[in-house]
Amino acid sequence: MTKKLSIITINYNNLEGLKRTMESVVSQTWQEFEYIVIDGGSTDGSAEYIHSQREQLDYWVSEPDHGIYNAMNKGIAKATGEYLLFLNSGDHLYSAAVLAENHSAIKDQDLIYFDIVYVDAKGSYAIAYPETLNFSFFYLDTLCHQSTLIKRTLFEKVGLYDEHLKFASDWKFFIKALFQHNCTYLKVNAILSTYFLDGISSLITNQKVLFEERQQVLNSNFKGYVEDIDELLALRTKVSNLKNSKKIGWLVKLGLIHKF
């Protein structure tokens, strides 16, 4: 019988983070999922730890790969669940009961996304994603794969993660799925996972490459949208500046114009 969910963890030389991730998964009170761990041939004791936990796993491997998205694609190839969740080493599920509390929502839609908690050097804070996913949201932002369940068959329609990209391939997958393939989606108003902002794509030194990769995807796949979005964002800035203008505020108070 096909499991409803496959959880995939990729790891490379991040033993302490891997422990945190795997413990959050195997401690779930709802266990109707398969768990897959793809290790990139770590030399820090990760492979030995995974081996020690093998009874908790449906599949694992420790061998060299060609980067993050190659490892994620390896996980997709081994997954049999109806939906996939990528929970990379270091990140963890929000609580031991989070899947028990929300597994009933895992049905019908191509993408099912939840809110997430970010953790950085300053502390932790929750991020609430919008109910509606429009192009302007993805032009500036993205969903985290740590809080998004992806229907496995969607990869057959959209394709696997682009291994030529270093940091933006999951963003590319989401934007193509939504705006080229019109995939369906559902927002669940609950926190699914905790994301630590110490990963490779979160480093300031890599933000320039991330931006360039996104621009490459936009120009290759959505060139007709880009000028419209730039104009829309410029207009939003003008409207925001007008709303915050003291002169406009006085005109509203005097009743000379209506609030907008």
MOUR-V73732 format. One record per run of one state. SS is the DSSP state (H for helix, E for strand, C for the rest). FROM is the first residue (numbers start at 1). LEN is the number of residues. If there is no record, write none. Layout:
ss	from	len
SS	FROM	LEN
SS	FROM	LEN
This chain:
ss	from	len
C	1	4
E	5	7
C	12	3
H	15	12
C	27	6
E	33	7
C	40	6
H	46	7
C	53	1
H	54	3
C	57	2
E	59	4
C	63	5
H	68	11
C	79	4
E	83	4
C	87	5
E	92	2
C	94	4
H	98	8
C	106	5
E	111	10
C	121	2
E	123	5
C	128	7
H	135	6
C	141	4
H	145	3
E	148	4
H	152	7
C	159	10
H	169	11
C	180	5
E	185	12
C	197	3
H	200	3
C	203	1
H	204	18
C	222	1
H	223	21
C	244	2
H	246	8
C	254	7
